Every structure is written in C-alpha cells, then in structure tokens.
C-alpha cells in the first residue's frame, strides 16, 4: 500500500505555508506522497470570497509543478456540493485501492470537528497527521489513537491575509510560489 497524505483546502489562493507543510510531512514522516485536495466549497466556510474553483485548481497545479512528491487532486469537483471529507475519502479509496490515505490538518480543525459529517467514522477509520498550531487546543481529539502530532515549521500567513493584502495593493510575492504570484498578477485576482 502506498501511504498518501491528503491536505484539504480551498487554496484561495495556495501559498508557501501550504507547500511547507505538505513537503515537511512528505519528507519527515512515512508518507510516500502528498496530495493537495482542492475543495470547491467547504460547508463550514463562507463562499463569498471564493475565487472560481478552476482558477484555484490551476494555481495549485502551478504551485506543485515539477515536484513529483506533491500532486493536486480535483476529486471533489465531481462530487456533490458542498464537499464532505468522508465522501471524498470513500471515492478516493474506490478509485485507488492501492493507497492508504492519511488526513493532514492543523490543530484548528478540532475546534469544530464535531460539525464534520460522520466525524466519528473518520476518527475510527483514518489516521490524522496533525501539525501543531499553538493557538488551538486539540482537546480530547488530541488523545485519540488515530491522531499523530508533528511540529512542522509554520508561517503566520493565511489565504485571507494574502487576499486582503492584494486588495490593498501590497506586494506579497514572497508568500506565494513564483508561478502563482505571476498568474495572480496577470489575471488581477483578489484586487477588488
């Protein structure tokens, strides 16, 4: 079985913080590769600031271009909306019987984890590789045997910060993969 990490996100836009976490977990754990799963619509996040899903997918693909250990996955584009992690995992397992999937996330997911569809089933049937975000307490979930913690290097940047900076006309070129920065500049995304 190939052990594959899944880093879910809107990637609105993808930034170097995402890539640092993905690469760290590939290099410093037993994951053989990491897939960035682009979510067209997260049921727990507002939709109004979301760039078109195909543009977000394209930027994620540009971000990992040339890195064989990172891949972009668009499986949720063909699933009913909004996207639920449990449904995505079942579809991925059906399509990839040779892979064991591991969920990659920060400790912040546990603040509303009980709102996730079939969260108990996720904890019982899947491994979670969690990078520590000190401002969030994993609570009781941190003690579950399916949860492993890793001290990945973290940057205090977010897609929200980048969107707001771009709206204000700021240069955030070093916070994004070069190809993503060039594409954003060319397309004029997040300016308004």
ABEGO torsion letter per residue (X at the ends): XBBBBBBBEAGOBBBAAAAAAAAAAAAABABABBBBBBBABBAABBAAABBBAAAAAAAAAAAABGBAABBBBAAAAABBOBBBAAAAAAAAAAABAABBBBBBBBAAAAAAAAABBGAAAAAAABBBBBBBBAABBAEAAAABAABBBBBBBBBBBBAAAAAAAAAAGBBAAAABBAAAAAAAAAAGBGAX
